[in-house]
Amino acid sequence: MANVEPLDLDGVRTVEIGTVLWLIAFLALLPFYGRLEESGRLWWLWACMAGFGLGLFGIEICRKRRARRG
């Protein structure tokens, strides 16, 4: 079996990409606000915003962890 090194040791890049994807999903759903509200799926929009907000916290946590590791 080959010894494969992980691509992202500290997780910062992974969390950054995920956070950006949540923001893109929010922006993509924003034009459909009225339709989402009518269909009872407005929570999709707020779930994307929550994912983005939590991602910002995650980025900070990963950066602090990277700084501690040296």
Phi and psi in radians as a Rosetta constraint file:
Dihedral C 1 N 2 CA 2 C 2 CIRCULARHARMONIC -1.356 0.35
Dihedral N 2 CA 2 C 2 N 3 CIRCULARHARMONIC 2.498 0.35
Dihedral C 2 N 3 CA 3 C 3 CIRCULARHARMONIC -1.505 0.35
Dihedral N 3 CA 3 C 3 N 4 CIRCULARHARMONIC 1.884 0.35
Dihedral C 3 N 4 CA 4 C 4 CIRCULARHARMONIC -1.894 0.35
Dihedral N 4 CA 4 C 4 N 5 CIRCULARHARMONIC 2.213 0.35
Dihedral C 4 N 5 CA 5 C 5 CIRCULARHARMONIC -1.376 0.35
Dihedral N 5 CA 5 C 5 N 6 CIRCULARHARMONIC 2.469 0.35
Dihedral C 5 N 6 CA 6 C 6 CIRCULARHARMONIC -1.146 0.35
Dihedral N 6 CA 6 C 6 N 7 CIRCULARHARMONIC 2.582 0.35
Dihedral C 6 N 7 CA 7 C 7 CIRCULARHARMONIC -1.330 0.35
Dihedral N 7 CA 7 C 7 N 8 CIRCULARHARMONIC -0.629 0.35
Dihedral C 7 N 8 CA 8 C 8 CIRCULARHARMONIC -2.249 0.35
Dihedral N 8 CA 8 C 8 N 9 CIRCULARHARMONIC 1.634 0.35
Dihedral C 8 N 9 CA 9 C 9 CIRCULARHARMONIC -1.179 0.35
Dihedral N 9 CA 9 C 9 N 10 CIRCULARHARMONIC -0.640 0.35
Dihedral C 9 N 10 CA 10 C 10 CIRCULARHARMONIC -1.758 0.35
Dihedral N 10 CA 10 C 10 N 11 CIRCULARHARMONIC -0.153 0.35
Dihedral C 10 N 11 CA 11 C 11 CIRCULARHARMONIC 1.448 0.35
Dihedral N 11 CA 11 C 11 N 12 CIRCULARHARMONIC -0.064 0.35
Dihedral C 11 N 12 CA 12 C 12 CIRCULARHARMONIC -1.075 0.35
Dihedral N 12 CA 12 C 12 N 13 CIRCULARHARMONIC -0.879 0.35
Dihedral C 12 N 13 CA 13 C 13 CIRCULARHARMONIC -1.086 0.35
Dihedral N 13 CA 13 C 13 N 14 CIRCULARHARMONIC -0.712 0.35
Dihedral C 13 N 14 CA 14 C 14 CIRCULARHARMONIC -1.085 0.35
Dihedral N 14 CA 14 C 14 N 15 CIRCULARHARMONIC -0.788 0.35
Dihedral C 14 N 15 CA 15 C 15 CIRCULARHARMONIC -1.204 0.35
Dihedral N 15 CA 15 C 15 N 16 CIRCULARHARMONIC -0.642 0.35
Dihedral C 15 N 16 CA 16 C 16 CIRCULARHARMONIC -1.078 0.35
Dihedral N 16 CA 16 C 16 N 17 CIRCULARHARMONIC -0.784 0.35
Dihedral C 16 N 17 CA 17 C 17 CIRCULARHARMONIC -1.120 0.35
Dihedral N 17 CA 17 C 17 N 18 CIRCULARHARMONIC -0.773 0.35
Dihedral C 17 N 18 CA 18 C 18 CIRCULARHARMONIC -1.066 0.35
Dihedral N 18 CA 18 C 18 N 19 CIRCULARHARMONIC -0.707 0.35
Dihedral C 18 N 19 CA 19 C 19 CIRCULARHARMONIC -1.119 0.35
Dihedral N 19 CA 19 C 19 N 20 CIRCULARHARMONIC -0.755 0.35
Dihedral C 19 N 20 CA 20 C 20 CIRCULARHARMONIC -1.127 0.35
Dihedral N 20 CA 20 C 20 N 21 CIRCULARHARMONIC -0.673 0.35
Dihedral C 20 N 21 CA 21 C 21 CIRCULARHARMONIC -1.123 0.35
Dihedral N 21 CA 21 C 21 N 22 CIRCULARHARMONIC -0.672 0.35
Dihedral C 21 N 22 CA 22 C 22 CIRCULARHARMONIC -1.095 0.35
Dihedral N 22 CA 22 C 22 N 23 CIRCULARHARMONIC -0.710 0.35
Dihedral C 22 N 23 CA 23 C 23 CIRCULARHARMONIC -1.142 0.35
Dihedral N 23 CA 23 C 23 N 24 CIRCULARHARMONIC -0.731 0.35
Dihedral C 23 N 24 CA 24 C 24 CIRCULARHARMONIC -1.089 0.35
Dihedral N 24 CA 24 C 24 N 25 CIRCULARHARMONIC -0.735 0.35
Dihedral C 24 N 25 CA 25 C 25 CIRCULARHARMONIC -1.089 0.35
Dihedral N 25 CA 25 C 25 N 26 CIRCULARHARMONIC -0.723 0.35
Dihedral C 25 N 26 CA 26 C 26 CIRCULARHARMONIC -1.052 0.35
Dihedral N 26 CA 26 C 26 N 27 CIRCULARHARMONIC -0.851 0.35
Dihedral C 26 N 27 CA 27 C 27 CIRCULARHARMONIC -1.134 0.35
Dihedral N 27 CA 27 C 27 N 28 CIRCULARHARMONIC -0.587 0.35
Dihedral C 27 N 28 CA 28 C 28 CIRCULARHARMONIC -1.222 0.35
Dihedral N 28 CA 28 C 28 N 29 CIRCULARHARMONIC -0.566 0.35
Dihedral C 28 N 29 CA 29 C 29 CIRCULARHARMONIC -1.477 0.35
Dihedral N 29 CA 29 C 29 N 30 CIRCULARHARMONIC -0.365 0.35
Dihedral C 29 N 30 CA 30 C 30 CIRCULARHARMONIC -0.958 0.35
Dihedral N 30 CA 30 C 30 N 31 CIRCULARHARMONIC -0.737 0.35
Dihedral C 30 N 31 CA 31 C 31 CIRCULARHARMONIC -1.112 0.35
Dihedral N 31 CA 31 C 31 N 32 CIRCULARHARMONIC -0.305 0.35
Dihedral C 31 N 32 CA 32 C 32 CIRCULARHARMONIC -1.751 0.35
Dihedral N 32 CA 32 C 32 N 33 CIRCULARHARMONIC 0.366 0.35
Dihedral C 32 N 33 CA 33 C 33 CIRCULARHARMONIC -0.893 0.35
Dihedral N 33 CA 33 C 33 N 34 CIRCULARHARMONIC -0.873 0.35
Dihedral C 33 N 34 CA 34 C 34 CIRCULARHARMONIC -1.082 0.35
Dihedral N 34 CA 34 C 34 N 35 CIRCULARHARMONIC -0.779 0.35
Dihedral C 34 N 35 CA 35 C 35 CIRCULARHARMONIC -1.165 0.35
Dihedral N 35 CA 35 C 35 N 36 CIRCULARHARMONIC -0.671 0.35
Dihedral C 35 N 36 CA 36 C 36 CIRCULARHARMONIC -1.133 0.35
Dihedral N 36 CA 36 C 36 N 37 CIRCULARHARMONIC -0.700 0.35
Dihedral C 36 N 37 CA 37 C 37 CIRCULARHARMONIC -1.140 0.35
Dihedral N 37 CA 37 C 37 N 38 CIRCULARHARMONIC -0.755 0.35
Dihedral C 37 N 38 CA 38 C 38 CIRCULARHARMONIC -1.098 0.35
Dihedral N 38 CA 38 C 38 N 39 CIRCULARHARMONIC -0.634 0.35
Dihedral C 38 N 39 CA 39 C 39 CIRCULARHARMONIC -1.574 0.35
Dihedral N 39 CA 39 C 39 N 40 CIRCULARHARMONIC 0.016 0.35
Dihedral C 39 N 40 CA 40 C 40 CIRCULARHARMONIC 1.340 0.35
Dihedral N 40 CA 40 C 40 N 41 CIRCULARHARMONIC 0.344 0.35
Dihedral C 40 N 41 CA 41 C 41 CIRCULARHARMONIC -1.993 0.35
Dihedral N 41 CA 41 C 41 N 42 CIRCULARHARMONIC 0.438 0.35
Dihedral C 41 N 42 CA 42 C 42 CIRCULARHARMONIC -1.098 0.35
Dihedral N 42 CA 42 C 42 N 43 CIRCULARHARMONIC -0.416 0.35
Dihedral C 42 N 43 CA 43 C 43 CIRCULARHARMONIC -1.069 0.35
Dihedral N 43 CA 43 C 43 N 44 CIRCULARHARMONIC -0.419 0.35
Dihedral C 43 N 44 CA 44 C 44 CIRCULARHARMONIC -1.010 0.35
Dihedral N 44 CA 44 C 44 N 45 CIRCULARHARMONIC -0.769 0.35
Dihedral C 44 N 45 CA 45 C 45 CIRCULARHARMONIC -1.077 0.35
Dihedral N 45 CA 45 C 45 N 46 CIRCULARHARMONIC -0.807 0.35
Dihedral C 45 N 46 CA 46 C 46 CIRCULARHARMONIC -1.287 0.35
Dihedral N 46 CA 46 C 46 N 47 CIRCULARHARMONIC -0.464 0.35
Dihedral C 46 N 47 CA 47 C 47 CIRCULARHARMONIC -1.147 0.35
Dihedral N 47 CA 47 C 47 N 48 CIRCULARHARMONIC -0.686 0.35
Dihedral C 47 N 48 CA 48 C 48 CIRCULARHARMONIC -1.117 0.35
Dihedral N 48 CA 48 C 48 N 49 CIRCULARHARMONIC -0.726 0.35
Dihedral C 48 N 49 CA 49 C 49 CIRCULARHARMONIC -1.159 0.35
Dihedral N 49 CA 49 C 49 N 50 CIRCULARHARMONIC -0.673 0.35
Dihedral C 49 N 50 CA 50 C 50 CIRCULARHARMONIC -1.134 0.35
Dihedral N 50 CA 50 C 50 N 51 CIRCULARHARMONIC -0.713 0.35
Dihedral C 50 N 51 CA 51 C 51 CIRCULARHARMONIC -1.064 0.35
Dihedral N 51 CA 51 C 51 N 52 CIRCULARHARMONIC -0.702 0.35
Dihedral C 51 N 52 CA 52 C 52 CIRCULARHARMONIC -1.151 0.35
Dihedral N 52 CA 52 C 52 N 53 CIRCULARHARMONIC -0.825 0.35
Dihedral C 52 N 53 CA 53 C 53 CIRCULARHARMONIC -1.082 0.35
Dihedral N 53 CA 53 C 53 N 54 CIRCULARHARMONIC -0.774 0.35
Dihedral C 53 N 54 CA 54 C 54 CIRCULARHARMONIC -1.172 0.35
Dihedral N 54 CA 54 C 54 N 55 CIRCULARHARMONIC -0.571 0.35
Dihedral C 54 N 55 CA 55 C 55 CIRCULARHARMONIC -1.089 0.35
Dihedral N 55 CA 55 C 55 N 56 CIRCULARHARMONIC -0.656 0.35
Dihedral C 55 N 56 CA 56 C 56 CIRCULARHARMONIC -1.083 0.35
Dihedral N 56 CA 56 C 56 N 57 CIRCULARHARMONIC -0.720 0.35
Dihedral C 56 N 57 CA 57 C 57 CIRCULARHARMONIC -1.118 0.35
Dihedral N 57 CA 57 C 57 N 58 CIRCULARHARMONIC -0.714 0.35
Dihedral C 57 N 58 CA 58 C 58 CIRCULARHARMONIC -1.083 0.35
Dihedral N 58 CA 58 C 58 N 59 CIRCULARHARMONIC -0.688 0.35
Dihedral C 58 N 59 CA 59 C 59 CIRCULARHARMONIC -1.067 0.35
Dihedral N 59 CA 59 C 59 N 60 CIRCULARHARMONIC -0.800 0.35
Dihedral C 59 N 60 CA 60 C 60 CIRCULARHARMONIC -1.092 0.35
Dihedral N 60 CA 60 C 60 N 61 CIRCULARHARMONIC -0.743 0.35
Dihedral C 60 N 61 CA 61 C 61 CIRCULARHARMONIC -1.092 0.35
Dihedral N 61 CA 61 C 61 N 62 CIRCULARHARMONIC -0.778 0.35
Dihedral C 61 N 62 CA 62 C 62 CIRCULARHARMONIC -1.146 0.35
Dihedral N 62 CA 62 C 62 N 63 CIRCULARHARMONIC -0.654 0.35
Dihedral C 62 N 63 CA 63 C 63 CIRCULARHARMONIC -1.168 0.35
Dihedral N 63 CA 63 C 63 N 64 CIRCULARHARMONIC -0.708 0.35
Dihedral C 63 N 64 CA 64 C 64 CIRCULARHARMONIC -1.128 0.35
Dihedral N 64 CA 64 C 64 N 65 CIRCULARHARMONIC -0.708 0.35
Dihedral C 64 N 65 CA 65 C 65 CIRCULARHARMONIC -1.114 0.35
Dihedral N 65 CA 65 C 65 N 66 CIRCULARHARMONIC -0.712 0.35
Dihedral C 65 N 66 CA 66 C 66 CIRCULARHARMONIC -1.101 0.35
Dihedral N 66 CA 66 C 66 N 67 CIRCULARHARMONIC -0.714 0.35
Dihedral C 66 N 67 CA 67 C 67 CIRCULARHARMONIC -1.142 0.35
Dihedral N 67 CA 67 C 67 N 68 CIRCULARHARMONIC -0.665 0.35
Dihedral C 67 N 68 CA 68 C 68 CIRCULARHARMONIC -1.156 0.35
Dihedral N 68 CA 68 C 68 N 69 CIRCULARHARMONIC -0.647 0.35
Dihedral C 68 N 69 CA 69 C 69 CIRCULARHARMONIC -1.243 0.35
Dihedral N 69 CA 69 C 69 N 70 CIRCULARHARMONIC -0.354 0.35
